[in-house]
């Protein structure tokens, strides 16, 4: 059973024929696995009404995953092929789609200087070269050019501002984008503006002590990465979740630890469409191994919304991507005593990309470019260590149809706060072989959702750790690698 709590997660549409999209979406997740399945323009992708003939009903089976996730919007975008006739909308579509190939082409071939600069600026943002991206995008956003180009520049800027904790600038960029092009900013974006505004006055998170070190990891067999932390002087175990744009804690833990509550709170929407109220809090000090950070923002989730998770698996504290990124380079060593090595970065990370760089960063969501074994097909997979399992979305089948030819019908239960939903047209792939950073990774019994997700072709979850000798996630080189 997959329990999802989504906090205003907006994304954009993609063209499955060109691959999947990857959102500038950040989700705060807890529990066994995570899925951010909302989309920017379509909160729920339509269910498949007429499944392919090979989705045979007699092979139906059941799989229950225990998940709870909360998500906070950064900004979403997805893949659309560049058209021969290049109009502003084509560049905007490529930006929204995070179509790197199209963006690289348009950065030199687009008909106007502003469109070229928009494509180049977005590439810089995806590659985590934030200072250069801001310098490139701000003049476009303020130029007298096409409104759609300017609005898109502001939307990209808002994602960069958010991951640099410039929440007032994030709010302002979204506000101006709405004024320039109201259709480009939907309800979820407006909720994001309200969220960013609510925390715009808080002190930015600050790393005050840094020393490279290591942490023991527990619950690897359960496909979780749980590490010891100290929050305002209180010890706790916490899930390391790259799918989380903000760290989160349960309300009871926030009370016990004396985490300061901020005003106002926020509204959370789930897959059941039941609105759930959450609060925002700030820890004065967070210690993870040798790293000490001040002014860490937490989303505070009511305990009642965590009850569907078995008590022994419950996670009351989650460390999100903003904190994880300060650790710089993370190396997981799978042994009798699993260990996480890290290299703390006090200042903004200087990215040194090379030919092996395979990570993208959309807002506060990391993606890995992976290849399908025996094919040239490339998939963009959300890197989500808060998820217990790796899975694919329906649109991945359009990218590599032969890869999914052996998939069989599967009844998949998932849900959100307030209820459980079922995908009766999902598939289960007996075996999937991917190339990640040039290394072969073989996965068994992988779920294929019957839903399109224009923002991604799937999710790389923590289950790859159990069969890997080690993996490395490096925000300095934007590189993710796995060793069997």
N, C-alpha and C positions, 0 to 999 in steps of 0.2 A: 504494500500500500504506500503510495507516494503522497506525502502531505506537503502542499505548497502554500506558502503565504506570500503573496506578491504585494509589494509596496509600490504602486504607481509605476510600473515598468513599461516605458514606451519604446517601440522599435519601428522600423520601416520595412517596406516590402521589397522582396527580391525576386529575381527570375530564376527558377530552379534549373532552367536550361544552361545557365551560366555558372552554376555552382550555388553554394549557399551564401547567405549573408552572415554578417557578424555584427552584433549590436554594440553600441556604446552603452551597454546596459550593465549595471552592477547590481547584483543581488546579494543580500545578506542571508546566509543560509545556516541551518542547523540540522543536526540529526544525521540520518544515514545517507541521504542523497539529496540533490537539489535540482530543481528544474525551474528556469524562468521561461514560461511558455506564453506569456503575454506578448503582444506585438504592438508596435507603435500605432499602426493604423487599424489593426484588427486585434482586439484583446484576446480572442480565441480563434485560432485557425480552424476552418471548417473541417468536420470529420469526413472521412472518405465514405461516400455513399455507395460507390460501385467499385469494390476492390478488384485488383487484377485476378485473373483466373487461377493463378498459382497460390493465392491466399486461401487455402482450403480450410473449410470449417471443421472438418473431422480431425484436424491437428490442433484444435484449440487446447490451450493449457492456461494455467494461472501462475502468476508471479506476484509476490507481495513484497514491496520495498517499504521500509519505514523511513519517511522523510519529513522534515519540516523545514521550510525555507521562508525567509522574508526577503523581499527585494526592494532596492531603492533605485529609482530611475537615474541614470545619467543621460544617455541619449542613444537612440538606436538607428541603425542603418543596415542595408542589405544589398545584395548583388543584382545588378541589371547590366546586360551586355551593352557596350557602346555601339551606337548606330552609325551608319556610314555618314548620315547628315548630322553634323554636330551642332546642336542648338544648346542654349543655356540649360534646358531641361535635361539634356544628355549628360552634361557634366554634373548637374545636381543629382541625377539618378546614380551615377557612378560613385559619387561621394556617399550618398545615402546607402549604397550597396556595399561599401567597403570593397569594391572590386579593384584590387591592386593593379592588375594587368591593364584594365581600362584607364585607371588614374595615371599610370606611368605613360601611357600613350597620349592621353589628353593633356598632360603637363607640357607637351611639346607641340601637339597638333590642334589643340582647341583654337577656334577662330579669333578669340579676343585675349588680351593680356590678363584680364581679370579671371577668365575661366581657366587659363593655364595656371595662374597663381593659386586659384582655389584648389585645383587638382594637386598641385605640388604641396600646398599647405596642409591638405588633408593627409597626404602620404607622410609628411613629417610628424603629424599628430599620431597616426597609426604606428609609426616607428618609435614613438616615445621621445622624439626630439622636440620637447615642448617649447623651449625658448625660441627656437627657429620657427616653429609652427605659429606661435602667437605673433611673431614679427611679420610673418608672411600673410596671415589671415586678417589682422586688424585693418590694414589699409583697404583690403577688398571690402570688408564689412562696412567701412565708412565711406566708400566711394559712391559716386552717383550712377553706378552701373545698374544692371538688371536686378530687380527686387528679389527674385528667386535666388540669384547668386549671392547677394548680400545676406539674405536671411539664412542661407545654408552656411555661410561663413560664420555667422553668429552662433548657429547651432553647434558647429564643430568646436568653436572657441569655448562654448559653455562646458563641453565635455572635458576639455583640457584644463579649464579653470577649476572644475570640480575636483579632479584628481590632484590638483595642487592646492586644494583647500581654500580656494579663493571664491567662497560661496556667494558673496555679494556680487562679484563680477559674473559669476555663473547666472545668478538671478537676473542681473541687468542684461546680459547677452540674450537670454530667453525672452525677456520683456521686449527688447528692441526687435528681435526676430518676429515676434507676434505682431508688432506694429507694422513692420514692413510687409509681412505676408501672413495674414491671420490663418490661412488654410494650412500653413506649414507647422503650426503649433496646435496640437489637439488638447483634449481634456487632460490626458496624462502629463503633457508638457506643462500645462498650467498648474497641475498639482506639484510638479517638480519645482516650478518657480516658487510656490508657496513653501515647499520644504526647504529649498535653498535659502529663502528669505528668513525662515525661522531660525536657522543656525548661522546666519550671516554675521552676527555680532559676537560669536564665540571666538575664543583665542585659538589660533591654529595649533595643531598638534606639533610638538617639538621633541626631537631626539636630544636628550641631555647627556647620555652616556653610551659609548660605543666600544665594543671589543668583540672581535670575531669569537665565536664559540660553538657549542653544540647543545642539543636538547634531546632527552630521551622521548621516544614516541610510544604511546600505548594505543591499543585497539586497532592495530594494523590488520589483524585477522578479520575484524569486522569492517574492513575497508574504511577506517577513519584515521585521521591524523590528529591525535590529541596530544597536547603538550602542556607542561606545567607553566602557569603564569601567576603573577602577583598583581592584584588589582586593588589599589589604595590600601596596601598593606595586608590584604587577605589572599591566601593561596587558593588556587582553583585549577581544575583542568579546563582546557579550552580547545575547541576545534579550530585548526588552521584551515581557512576557507578562502581560496582564491576567487570563488564566485561571489564573495561578499563585498559590496562597496562600502559598507560600514560594519564595524564590529557590533555585536548585539549581546544582550544578557536577558535573563528572565527577570520579571518584576521582583520575585522573592530574593534573588541574588542581589539585585540592585539595592534593595532595602537592607539586607544583611551587611553589605559592603559599604553602605553610606554613599552611594553614587549620587551626585548632585543632579536633580531633575531640572531640565530646561523648559521654558514655555515659549510658544505653545506646543502641543503634541502634534500627532499626525494621524491620518486615516489610512488603513491598510485594506486593500481589496484582495480577495482570494479567488480561487478558481470557482468557488460556489457563489461568488458575487456578494458574499456577506461582508459588510464593512466591519473592520476590526480596529479599534483604537489602540494606538501605541504611544508611548512617551519617548522623549529624547533625554538622554543623560550625558554627563561628562565625568570621566574619571580623572582625578588630579594626576595620578601616576600609574603607569602600566609597566611592569617588568616582564620581559621575556628573555630568559637566560641572562646574558650580559648586557642586553639592550634595555634602556630605560627611556620611556616616552612620557611626556606631560600633555595634558589637555586632550584626552582621547574621547571622541564622541561615540556614544553607544545608542543603538535603538533598544528600547526596553519593551519586551513582549510580555503580555499578561500570561501568568502561569497556566491559566485555563486553556490557552491555545496551544500549550505544549503537551497536554494530557494524552493525545492519541499516540504519543511516542512511548514505548515501553520504558519503565523506570530505569532499568539497568543500562539502557542505551541513551537515556536523556542527556542532552548537552545544554547546560545552563549558560555557557559563555562561548562566544565565537569571535575569533580574531579575523577581521576582514582584510581586504587587499591593501588599503592605505598603510596599515601597520606592516603587513607582510613585505611590501615593497621596500620599506626601510631596512629590511634585513639583506637587501641587495641580491646576493646569490645564495640560493638554497640548494643543498645537496642531501638527498635522502639515501641512507645506507640501510639496506635490508639485510639484517643478520639476526642472530639469536637475541640480540638487544638492539632493535631498530633505533637509529639515531638520525637527527636532522642537524647538519652543519650549516652555518650561516656566516655571512660576511657583511656586517652592518655598514650602512652608508649614512653619514651624518648629513651631507648636503645632497642637493638634487643629483640624481644619478646621471653621469655622463655616458651616453650610449655609444658603444663602439661596435657597430654592426659589421658583420663579415658575410661571406657567401653562405655560411651555414645558419644565419639568422632565420628562424622560422616562427617567431612569435609576433603577434600584433597586439596593440593595446587600444581598444575602443573605449574611450572614457576610462572607466575603471573595471573593464572586463578584458581579461587576457584570452587570446585565441592562438591556437597552434595550427599551422598549415601541415597537414599530413597527406601522404600519398597512399592510394590503394595498391596493394601488392599486385604485380603483374599488369599494371595499367598506368597510364599517364594521368589518370583522374586525380585531382587534388581536392581534398575536403577541408573546410574550415571548421575546426572543432573548438568549442568553448572549453577552456581549461578550468575545471571546477573540482578542486580537491575536497569540497564539501559534499560531493556526490559519491555515493558508494559504488556507482556503476557507470560504465561507458555505454552510450547508446547513440542511435542514429535517428534522424528525422526522415519523414517521408520524402522530402525533396532530395535527399542524398541519393535516392534510387535513380533520379534523373541524371545525376552526374556519372554514376557508375552502375548501370542497370545489371550487368553480368555479375557483379560483385554480390548482388542480393538475390540471385536466381534460386538459391537453395532455401530462402526464408520461408517459414511456414506460419500459418495463422496462430495467433496468440491472444488470449484475453488478458489485458493488462489493467490492473487496478491502480488508480492514483487519485489524488484529491487535494483538497485544500482545507483550511480552517473552516469548520462547519459542515463538512461532508466529504464523501468519497465518490469519485467518478470512475468510469470504466471505459476503456477503449477496446471494443470487441473486434475491431478490424486491424489491430496491431499485428506485428510479425515478430518472430524470433529467429535470428540467424544463428545456426549451429556453431559456426566458426567464422571469425573475421581476422584477416591478417592485414595490418597496417604498417607503413614505414614512417617512423617518427624520428626525425633527425638522422635518417639513413639506416636506422635499426629496425629489424622486423619485430613486431609485437603481435602475438597471437591471442585473441580473446575468444572465449566460449560463451554460447548462449546469449547473444547480444540482442537487446530489444530494438525494434524499428517502429517508431511511432507511426500511426496512421495519419498524423497531423503534419501539415506543412509547417515549417518554421523558417520563414524567410530570412531570419537573422543568423542561422547556423545550419550546418549539416549534422550536428550532433554534439555530444558532450564527452570529453575525456574525464573520467572519474577516477577516484582513488583506488579502484580495484586493480588498475595496472601495477600498483605498487607491490601487490602480493606476489606477482610473478617476475618482478624486476629486481636485479641485484642492486640497482641504484637508479635514481633519476635526478636530473639537474634542471632547475629553473633559474635562469640568470637574467635579471632585469638590466644588467649592464651591457650585455651583448644581445639581448632580446632573443635568447636561445633556450629551447627546451629539448632535452635529450634523455633517452632511456637506454639502460644497459641491461640485457637479459642475464 
